Amino acid sequence: MTRPGNKLWIQAARPWTLGLSISPVLMGTVIANSEGGIRWFAALAALLGGILIQIGTNLANDYFDFKKGADTDSRVGPQRVTQAGLIAPKIVRNGFVICFAFAFLLGIYLVYLGGWPIVLIGLISLLLGVIYTGGPFPLAYYGLAELPAFLFFGPIASATTTYVQTGNWSPASILAGSAAGFFSMALLSINNLRDYQEDRKVGKHTLAATFGRDFGVYEYAFSVLAATLTPLVFLLVEPGHSLVAITSFTALMALHAIRVTKNYSQSIELLAVLKMTSKLQAVFTVIFIVSWMI
């Protein structure tokens, strides 16, 4: 097999998922700016570290799902490079190890700024990146992926970003990060809904595979609405930044994605929902940041 080029590595990294790691860091940084000031090197380290953990997790997922036989030729979702034979399994494994190693190195600087809480959060993040689909008890195979996805691509990511810049744990950052966490759950649930029939065949017990199509639809609807409506809470707890409540107008965009999800007849139609949700998170993040700064 020839050495994989950049195009294949970009495909393997799944760039459409990177909003999960970028969004909470950007929101945590803009909140830090109003609560003590931005430390640009810390913000950059948090951003790059989050992206590397996300890419590493994607590569680990690609590798371990192939090894466990969960990815088959009948899979509907975006092409997996390991299963398709585009990149050798050993090279994909080395890829996620390198991503986690660089994330660890960036984490050393963040530990210098934030102390032992960052050690704990960083190590758990790296561990979850592996055991999401790897190890003797892979979380995704037992319907246990939603909570860590919510926490570590949501309030933990956002609050930690603010903390390493200001030295304080910010309730506003935790709340803003919760919206990002719900987006993470939304993307996870739409992926699981798309694949739930295949997952049942290979023994991958996601929540959608366990409880069925209707549950998957409701899980997605709850997650995406919770994400877009979270800014309304700022009206009660952060009256000085009540303008961010306008971000919840993105719930109108979410309704279309929910309608497509509810009415789909073939799993391939949910690929459009995946893209809609990623774009929706990007729009949400931009509106939040601009309205917070105003």
Backbone torsions as a table, in degrees:
resi	resn	phi	psi	omega
1	MET	NA	132.7	-179.7
2	THR	-71.9	160.5	179.1
3	ARG	-65.1	128.1	-177.4
4	PRO	-65.4	138.4	178.7
5	GLY	-86.7	179.3	-177.3
6	ASN	-60.8	-37.0	-177.5
7	LYS	-61.3	-41.3	179.3
8	LEU	-68.6	-39.0	179.0
9	TRP	-66.6	-36.6	176.2
10	ILE	-63.6	-42.8	177.1
11	GLN	-60.2	-44.3	-179.0
12	ALA	-65.1	-32.8	-178.5
13	ALA	-72.7	-18.1	-179.3
14	ARG	55.3	68.7	-174.5
15	PRO	-59.0	-25.0	-179.5
16	TRP	-68.0	-12.3	178.8
17	THR	-94.2	-8.5	-170.2
18	LEU	-69.7	-17.2	174.0
19	GLY	-58.3	-25.9	179.0
20	LEU	-61.0	-38.0	-179.5
21	SER	-91.6	-26.2	-177.5
22	ILE	-78.5	-43.1	-174.4
23	SER	-56.8	-53.2	-177.7
24	PRO	-65.0	-31.7	178.8
25	VAL	-68.5	-42.1	178.8
26	LEU	-64.7	-42.9	178.8
27	MET	-67.0	-40.3	177.4
28	GLY	-63.4	-33.2	-179.9
29	THR	-72.9	-42.4	-179.1
30	VAL	-67.9	-31.0	175.1
31	ILE	-70.9	-39.3	175.9
32	ALA	-58.4	-36.9	-179.5
33	ASN	-59.7	-34.2	-179.2
34	SER	-90.3	-8.0	-177.1
35	GLU	-116.5	19.5	177.7
36	GLY	151.1	-17.9	177.5
37	GLY	113.3	149.7	-179.0
38	ILE	-81.8	136.0	168.4
39	ARG	-106.4	102.9	-166.6
40	TRP	-63.1	-39.1	179.7
41	PHE	-66.4	-38.0	177.5
42	ALA	-65.9	-42.9	178.9
43	ALA	-62.1	-43.0	-179.8
44	LEU	-66.0	-41.3	179.0
45	ALA	-63.6	-41.1	178.1
46	ALA	-64.3	-40.6	-179.6
47	LEU	-65.6	-50.9	-178.9
48	LEU	-65.3	-38.6	178.2
49	GLY	-62.4	-43.3	178.5
50	GLY	-63.5	-42.7	179.3
51	ILE	-63.6	-43.3	-179.9
52	LEU	-63.9	-39.9	177.6
53	ILE	-65.8	-39.2	178.0
54	GLN	-63.2	-48.2	179.6
55	ILE	-64.5	-42.9	178.2
56	GLY	-59.6	-41.4	178.2
57	THR	-64.7	-41.1	178.2
58	ASN	-61.8	-43.4	179.3
59	LEU	-67.2	-40.1	178.1
60	ALA	-63.3	-40.4	177.7
61	ASN	-61.1	-45.5	178.3
62	ASP	-58.1	-46.7	-176.5
63	TYR	-68.3	-52.1	-174.0
64	PHE	-71.0	-35.9	176.2
65	ASP	-62.6	-37.6	176.3
66	PHE	-65.1	-46.4	-178.4
67	LYS	-62.5	-34.0	-178.6
68	LYS	-86.3	-4.2	180.0
69	GLY	78.0	16.2	-178.6
70	ALA	-78.1	-25.7	177.2
71	ASP	-94.5	119.8	-179.4
72	THR	-123.3	173.2	-179.8
73	ASP	-64.9	-21.8	-177.6
74	SER	-88.3	1.3	179.5
75	ARG	-63.6	136.1	-174.0
76	VAL	-88.2	-28.3	-171.1
77	GLY	-68.2	-179.3	178.0
78	PRO	-52.3	144.0	-175.1
79	GLN	-59.4	132.1	175.9
80	ARG	-94.5	129.0	-171.1
81	VAL	-68.4	-31.9	-179.4
82	THR	-72.5	-49.7	-179.0
83	GLN	-62.7	-35.8	-178.4
84	ALA	-78.4	-6.0	179.9
85	GLY	76.2	19.0	-178.1
86	LEU	-81.9	-33.1	176.1
87	ILE	-133.1	134.3	-178.6
88	ALA	-63.0	142.9	-179.1
89	PRO	-53.0	-41.2	-179.3
90	LYS	-61.4	-37.8	-179.7
91	ILE	-70.6	-39.3	176.6
92	VAL	-63.7	-41.5	177.4
93	ARG	-60.9	-45.3	178.0
94	ASN	-61.9	-34.1	-180.0
95	GLY	-62.0	-46.1	-177.8
96	PHE	-74.3	-29.4	175.9
97	VAL	-64.1	-42.6	179.6
98	ILE	-64.9	-42.8	178.2
99	CYS	-59.6	-45.8	180.0
100	PHE	-67.1	-33.7	179.5
101	ALA	-65.8	-44.1	178.4
102	PHE	-67.6	-36.9	175.9
103	ALA	-61.8	-38.9	178.3
104	PHE	-62.4	-42.9	179.7
105	LEU	-63.1	-42.4	175.9
106	LEU	-63.7	-34.1	179.8
107	GLY	-64.1	-28.2	178.5
108	ILE	-60.0	-42.2	178.0
109	TYR	-65.4	-40.9	179.7
110	LEU	-67.3	-34.2	175.5
111	VAL	-64.4	-39.1	176.8
112	TYR	-58.2	-37.7	-179.4
113	LEU	-80.8	-38.5	-169.8
114	GLY	-112.4	-9.6	176.2
115	GLY	77.9	-157.8	-170.1
116	TRP	-60.7	-31.5	178.0
117	PRO	-58.4	-33.8	-179.5
118	ILE	-72.3	-33.6	175.3
119	VAL	-58.2	-50.7	-177.5
120	LEU	-62.6	-48.9	-178.5
121	ILE	-63.5	-42.6	-178.6
122	GLY	-64.6	-45.1	-179.1
123	LEU	-65.6	-39.9	178.3
124	ILE	-65.9	-39.2	178.7
125	SER	-59.6	-45.5	179.5
126	LEU	-65.6	-40.4	178.8
127	LEU	-62.4	-45.2	-179.6
128	LEU	-64.0	-33.2	178.0
129	GLY	-60.0	-30.9	179.7
130	VAL	-86.2	-49.2	-173.1
131	ILE	-81.2	1.9	173.3
132	TYR	-56.1	-47.1	175.8
133	THR	-127.5	-3.7	-177.8
134	GLY	-108.1	176.5	177.8
135	GLY	80.9	179.0	-176.8
136	PRO	-73.3	-17.3	-179.4
137	PHE	-136.3	72.0	-178.0
138	PRO	-67.8	124.9	-174.1
139	LEU	-58.2	-42.6	-176.2
140	ALA	-64.7	-21.7	-177.6
141	TYR	-86.5	-6.6	-178.2
142	TYR	-127.2	21.0	176.1
143	GLY	66.3	29.5	-175.6
144	LEU	-115.9	17.7	-173.8
145	ALA	-87.8	-21.7	-172.6
146	GLU	-63.4	-46.7	-175.8
147	LEU	-64.4	-50.2	176.9
148	PRO	-63.0	-34.0	176.7
149	ALA	-62.9	-43.5	178.3
150	PHE	-61.9	-48.1	-173.4
151	LEU	-70.3	-48.2	-170.0
152	PHE	-88.0	-15.4	169.5
153	PHE	-108.7	20.4	-178.3
154	GLY	-136.5	-115.3	-172.4
155	PRO	-61.6	-33.7	179.5
156	ILE	-67.8	-44.2	179.8
157	ALA	-62.9	-45.2	-177.9
158	SER	-69.2	-48.5	-177.2
159	ALA	-65.4	-37.8	178.1
160	THR	-65.1	-39.3	177.7
161	THR	-59.9	-45.0	178.0
162	THR	-66.3	-39.9	-176.3
163	TYR	-62.9	-44.5	-177.5
164	VAL	-70.4	-12.7	178.2
165	GLN	-99.2	-30.4	-175.5
166	THR	-114.7	-20.0	-176.0
167	GLY	83.4	5.8	-178.8
168	ASN	-127.4	146.8	173.6
169	TRP	-86.5	118.5	-171.2
170	SER	-98.7	119.7	174.8
171	PRO	-57.6	-37.2	179.1
172	ALA	-63.5	-38.8	179.5
173	SER	-69.3	-37.4	176.2
174	ILE	-62.3	-43.2	-179.6
175	LEU	-66.5	-47.2	178.3
176	ALA	-61.0	-41.0	178.5
177	GLY	-64.3	-27.6	177.8
178	SER	-62.0	-35.7	176.2
179	ALA	-61.6	-44.5	177.5
180	ALA	-62.4	-38.1	178.2
181	GLY	-62.6	-40.4	177.8
182	PHE	-67.1	-34.5	174.3
183	PHE	-63.1	-39.6	176.9
184	SER	-59.6	-44.1	177.1
185	MET	-63.6	-38.2	-179.7
186	ALA	-62.8	-46.0	179.7
187	LEU	-66.3	-39.7	177.9
188	LEU	-63.5	-43.1	-177.4
189	SER	-68.5	-36.1	179.8
190	ILE	-71.4	-34.7	173.7
191	ASN	-63.1	-45.1	-178.9
192	ASN	-67.8	-36.4	177.4
193	LEU	-65.0	-43.3	179.1
194	ARG	-58.7	-38.1	-172.1
195	ASP	-103.0	7.9	-167.0
196	TYR	-62.9	-33.0	-179.7
197	GLN	-70.5	-42.0	176.7
198	GLU	-67.5	-38.3	179.9
199	ASP	-62.1	-36.7	177.7
200	ARG	-62.0	-38.5	-177.5
201	LYS	-67.1	-32.9	-175.8
202	VAL	-101.3	6.1	176.5
203	GLY	78.8	26.6	176.7
204	LYS	-96.9	106.5	-169.3
205	HIS	-94.2	66.0	171.7
206	THR	-68.2	169.0	179.3
207	LEU	-61.8	-40.7	179.3
208	ALA	-66.0	-39.6	178.7
209	ALA	-67.1	-33.0	-178.4
210	THR	-78.7	-43.9	-172.2
211	PHE	-105.5	-9.4	172.5
212	GLY	100.1	177.4	-173.8
213	ARG	-58.8	-48.7	-175.7
214	ASP	-59.7	-40.1	178.4
215	PHE	-61.9	-43.5	179.6
216	GLY	-60.5	-39.7	178.4
217	VAL	-64.7	-45.9	-179.0
218	TYR	-66.6	-37.5	178.7
219	GLU	-62.7	-43.6	179.1
220	TYR	-64.6	-46.3	-178.1
221	ALA	-60.0	-45.7	178.5
222	PHE	-60.2	-46.5	-174.3
223	SER	-63.9	-47.1	-175.2
224	VAL	-72.3	-33.2	176.4
225	LEU	-72.7	-40.0	176.9
226	ALA	-61.2	-39.2	179.1
227	ALA	-62.4	-49.0	-174.0
228	THR	-76.7	-23.0	-178.2
229	LEU	-94.6	-9.8	179.3
230	THR	-53.5	-39.9	-178.8
231	PRO	-58.6	-19.9	178.1
232	LEU	-62.7	-27.0	-179.2
233	VAL	-65.5	-25.4	179.1
234	PHE	-62.8	-23.6	176.6
235	LEU	-60.4	-30.3	-177.7
236	LEU	-93.6	-40.8	-170.5
237	VAL	-102.8	-17.4	-179.8
238	GLU	-136.4	65.7	-176.4
239	PRO	-59.3	-24.6	177.7
240	GLY	-69.5	-17.5	178.7
241	HIS	-124.5	35.6	-176.7
242	SER	-65.2	-18.5	-179.6
243	LEU	-61.9	-25.0	-179.1
244	VAL	-65.0	-13.1	177.5
245	ALA	-60.5	-23.3	179.1
246	ILE	-65.1	-18.0	177.4
247	THR	-60.5	-25.7	-178.2
248	SER	-70.2	-7.8	172.0
249	PHE	-62.9	-17.3	177.0
250	THR	-66.3	-13.5	175.6
251	ALA	-60.4	-29.0	177.4
252	LEU	-64.6	-35.5	175.8
253	MET	-69.9	-35.1	-179.4
254	ALA	-65.0	-31.0	-178.1
255	LEU	-61.4	-36.4	178.3
256	HIS	-64.9	-43.8	178.9
257	ALA	-62.9	-38.3	178.1
258	ILE	-64.9	-40.7	180.0
259	ARG	-62.9	-43.2	177.6
260	VAL	-62.9	-42.2	-180.0
261	THR	-63.0	-42.8	-178.7
262	LYS	-66.0	-35.7	-170.9
263	ASN	-101.3	4.2	-174.5
264	TYR	-64.8	146.5	178.6
265	SER	-110.9	-26.3	177.2
266	GLN	-128.0	143.1	-174.4
267	SER	-58.3	-30.6	-177.4
268	ILE	-62.6	-23.6	179.0
269	GLU	-65.2	-22.5	-178.1
270	LEU	-76.3	-12.1	174.0
271	LEU	-62.4	-35.7	177.4
272	ALA	-65.1	-36.8	178.9
273	VAL	-67.0	-37.4	176.5
274	LEU	-58.2	-46.0	179.4
275	LYS	-67.8	-40.6	178.5
276	MET	-59.8	-41.7	-177.7
277	THR	-67.9	-40.3	177.3
278	SER	-62.6	-44.1	178.7
279	LYS	-66.3	-38.2	179.5
280	LEU	-62.2	-41.8	178.1
281	GLN	-63.8	-38.1	178.4
282	ALA	-63.8	-45.9	178.7
283	VAL	-62.6	-45.1	178.6
284	PHE	-55.7	-47.4	-176.7
285	THR	-63.6	-43.1	-179.9
286	VAL	-63.4	-46.5	180.0
287	ILE	-62.5	-42.1	179.2
288	PHE	-59.8	-49.1	-176.1
289	ILE	-62.3	-46.4	-178.4
290	VAL	-64.2	-44.3	-177.5
291	SER	-69.5	-33.3	177.2
292	TRP	-65.8	-44.1	-179.0
293	MET	-65.6	-35.6	178.7
294	ILE	-66.9	NA	NA
